[in-house]
Amino acid sequence: MTRLSPPNSRWSARGCLSLTFALAASFPAIAEPLEVLTFANARELHRWDYVKAPGGVPGMEYTERFGLNQPYSFKLYTPKWEPGKNEWPTWRLERGFPTDWSDYDRVVMDVVNPTASVQLIGLKVADEATSQLATGNWRGIKAAIPAYSHFRIVQPMSTMMRGILVDRMDQSRIGALLLYATRPHADFHLHISSLFLLKKGDPLPELPEPYQVALRELRLAPLRSEGKAALETLKRKNPEADDLKTAWHAMLARFESIGDAEQLDATASDAAALIRKIRRSESLVPLRARAEAEGYAVAWAASTEKVIPREMPLDALSTGSHAALSVARREAEGVQLVVIPFGKGLEEVEVKAGSFVNEKGEALPEGVVTVSPVGFVRTEAPAYDFAYAGWWPDPLLPFVQSLAIADGDAQSFWIRVRPDAGQAAGVYEGELTVKAKDTPEVRRKLTVRVRDFTLPARPPIPIAIPAPTARILTRLSGEPWERLKYQWADFQADYFLGWDNLYVPQAPDWEVLEHLRSQGRLATFNLYPLGFGGGLQRKRLESGEYRAMLDKVMDKIAPIYEEAKRRNLLEHAYFYGMDEVPTAYLPAVETIAQTVKTRFPGVEIATTATDRSYGTDGQTGAIDSWIPLIHDFNPAKAVEARQQGKKVWWYNCKTPAHPYPNQFIEYPAMDLRIMHGAMSAKYRPDGFLYYSLLRTWSLPDRPPRQLIASGPFTDWDPCALAFSKDERYNGEGYLVYPGPKGTPLASIRLENFRDGLEDLWYWKLLRKQAEQARQSASRSPRQTEWLRKADEALRVPDELVKSSHEFSLDPALLQQWRERIADLIETSPYRL
């Protein structure tokens, strides 16, 4: 796909191809494109099949805005998605367009997004045979259309004609085309200005002058408004901001003198950068006052915040001289210390943790409090709504001993506190010292309260995330696998991650499993992947060919099962397979599961195959654990399934995006903590699955991935999953980075993933105590009152989590709930 305009320039940190006022001025004469859609009159709407939105608002209409070569465009509209509504609003056309596409090699579609939100649009094409199947069996493309922009999708016909159940559709007999949205997070509003075909060698046609004038105003109008509002706010906080005021008036003058696309692109990009500078300056006003006294600013940030080093506002920082943490034994909890120089940069900056001593003079052992500089990865515009494209914080870099901080940059240091199981409870006080070359030291006080209870070493629910493979880690590092695998296994266990494999058809690594068991940290693991998901295997499910494979797969599993039985590991094992198989193939899923269960009793079978009844309708009795996507998780149906002896996990991947929590780099860190903590306490999934801990895929035009060996600004490409250059998912498929010599590096996302699971352990421990209280034959008034408070605390408040797509991002609310539970655990008459 080719972008002709950059993303919403408020968010973009890079230049892009422009709107192109004279795109094809130097092109030779071209053949006439084949217009697939016509935009001449409103009668064309009657050819489309679509469902009207609630309230009688049409989902499609003709409009005179953004007409390209004809007077009109198609305006597509649907309200933002909410649970219970259609996840994929569609507009389908089966007649009234050319059906022989055999002479053409590209599909081109011009789209305009006049809204303030990124909009995701999909295009699918099917031949006559495929069009008779459910649209889930059609292949297609998707593109994220940036806010206030024009976007030109250019897709090779060879890609469009690939089928899912067929290798290639018939290009000469096109039967239908489909436009669709995907769970719009905001009201969906797009204009389709053209859809046409080009022959091989034909250049793209130019955009007409009136069309480009409309696009220019679309793009500049919000910049004018936003810049004015940002400057007025800054002037109220800092009346001396004359230089920014002067710069903004000069920028407005540039708006009026734009003469071509190159100038538009440069001016819009510069305007967006200036607006960000104004907003950042506003957020740093209280920090500048501290910097005048100490030479540079030092502030605190919660572990649930992402402190962006440049360009974006820093509203979540606290300027206090003291911070406090509360942590159970064998729990990790973090806070961030942020250093921002003003006037000149700093060199050789490091943060050191001193001794932490309680009132008895007892000190926390060395290593309980650790400091890691936060590293940054540079994102490009993704396929979902996002706040900013540029440098984002994520990898933690404990190997970086000291670093330089440029003038105005915000460098965060991750302070992690993790007492061991034998640590005495109490309040420990210490200092963090910021040192820099030729600059006075700055100290900040940190209080650590070690709670009088201990978290278990295993995860509170099963966590199924595949460990990195030997092929990936040895290729990146050149280090021997026999060393790496134990290092990674210990690291993963620190984050409640087992040594698992969901997809590679091989036996578990018995040595690693025994190593973890000897530590008391062995989690559940997949005994062998039942890999009947995916395209080719899905064909086998449909045709019945899978039956011929079953005996061979069972023979492979047999010695693995016997070895697990000999080692007394079956209680930790499960089978995973039939990955995301559609409902239509559930009879085949049941046959496979029954065969496995008969041959290998005592091992649960889990699947992400689609059965919205979770096995309660009688179709699939052999599946033990159903794993729906989080937005498909039905709490009431899950209760019914559990009453029938089933389990119901949940999972996510690149979908669903907001308003649901996800792992994307640009999403709040709170997403993962809430999902695995308070949200899991409220909805009680029996496990969580994610398909990869370290994905290292790269787009074809990117250099091979390398270990992160320096920082804080790294060369790591945050996109490890993309279906094109314009459908990118940053942070998708990995929560860990490979560091020097293949050493695992945690991320802010992984820290919050674990913190959420620790919050869930708090809830589970309190629930266990409450159950003990309820089972007591007689309770004193004090015990009765404690139980009342415990039952109240166990109900996750709606203010924190109202639903799986409505939750608070306020760390104070989370802290209040968590500390209330901790207080009750410590004061319980029923000890753990």
Secondary structure, DSSP 8 states (H G I E B T S, - for coil): -B-SS-S-TTT--S------TTTTTT-------EESS--S-GGGGGGEEE---GGG--SEEEESTT-SSSS-EEEEEE----TTS-SS-EEEE-SSS----TT--EEEEEEEE-SSS-EEEEEEEEETTGGGS-GGGS-EEEEEE-TTEEEEEEEEHHHHT--SSSSS--TT-EEEEEEEE-S-SS-EEEEEEEEEEE-TT-------HHHHHHHHHHHHHHHHHHHHHHHHHHHHH-TT-HHHHHHHHHHHHHHHT--SHHHHHHHHHHHHHHHHHHHHHHHTHHHHHHHHHHSEEEEEEETT----SSSS--TT-B--SEEEEEEEET--EEEEEEEEESSS-EEEEEEEE---B-TTS-B--TTSEEEEEEEEEE----SS--S-SSEEEEEE-TT---EEE-TT--EEEEEEE---TT---EEEEEEEEEEETTEEEEEEEEEEEEEEEE--SS-SS-EE-B---HHHHHHHH---HHHHHHHHHHHHHHTT---B-SSS-S---HHHHHHHHHTT----EEEEEE---SHHHHHHHHHTTHHHHHHHHHHHHHHHHHHHHHTT-GGGEEEEESTT--GGGHHHHHHHHHHHHHHSTT-EEEE----TTTTTTSS--S--EE--BGGG--HHHHHHHHHTT-EE-EE-SS-S-TTS----TTS-THHHHHHHTHHHHHH--S-EE-S-S------TTS-------S-SB----SEEEEEETTEEEETTT-S-EE-GGG-EE-BHHHHHHHHHHHHHHHHHHHHHHHHHHHH-S---HHHHHHHHHHHHHHS--TTTEEETTEE---HHHHHHHHHHHHHHHHH-SS--
